[in-house]
Amino acid sequence: MTTPVLSVRNLSIDYIGAEQDFHAVRNVSFDIAPGEFFGLAGESGCGKSTIAFAVSRLHRPPALIRRGSQILVDGRDVLALDDEALRSFRWREVAMVFQSAMNSLNPVLTIEAQFHDVLRTHAGLSRAQSRARAAELLELVDISPDRLSAYPHQCSGGMRQRIVIAICLALHPKLLIMDEPTTALDVVVQREILQRIDRLRKDLGFSVLFITHDLSLMVQVSDRIGVMLEGELIEVNEARTIYRTPQHPYTQRLWASMPRLHGEQISGTAP
């Protein structure tokens, strides 16, 4: 049996407060297979991003991962890594595209400088080597290498989003985590970016953990989907099954809340 790229077992995460603790994630378990596109859906505040930060070991106090939790990436215990091992683990094993990622680029540095920062720090490449690698990565996401000399404000929102994705793919990670990567983009650009990610996944062989509250968007690209509610993973199934025959009442209500293109129009009176 193939070893999962990501295996999460009994993951529980609390936010420690002065008066009481908040249980953000409760006994969550799931696997992501090599090359799989796995979607994690749920409303705001259900714990999706908390899981993503835990997988990358980016959580900070007051977040606390409870004992008994296990996170394995390609069989490697992430929670046991020291600082030096984490430095090598991030970008090479797991890379993360954060919420509003297009705004995470440094506004006073060129695109080339931001590629070089990652490639010099984590791969030891020279300026010339990192420029050549950056040009290759930009072409992967359909952006001309001429943009390397540009600043972030000189690029559109969709271009900046694709640049961040290209930077995350610089060291060939096994798992790409995408946390609400298309929230600030219009629906046409959203679709273009997700289609590009799907093609890159198939070409390069990495797995994807795609996090969003938009179930209708997720079902178009995911192989399997997990649905979260109040910190718990309540349903995991193939995307087609989640779409056609959702089992949990909450998943059914999520679908029922989606606007329909066909059917009776709800009429109203003008004020």
Secondary structure, 3 states (H helix, E strand, C coil): CCCCCEEEEEEEEEECCCCCCEEEEEEEEEEECCCCEEEEECCCCCCHHHHHHHHCCCCCCCEEECCCCEEEECCEEHHHCCHHHHHHHHHHCEEEECCCHHHCCCCCCCHHHHHHHHHHHHHCCCHHHHHHHHHHHHHHCCCCHHHHHCCHHHCCHHHHHHHHHHHHCCCCCCEEEEECCCCCCCHHHHHHHHHHHHHHHHHHCCEEEEEECCHHHHCCCCCEEEEEECCEEEEEEEHHHHHHCCCCHHHHHHHHCCCCCCCCCCCCCCC
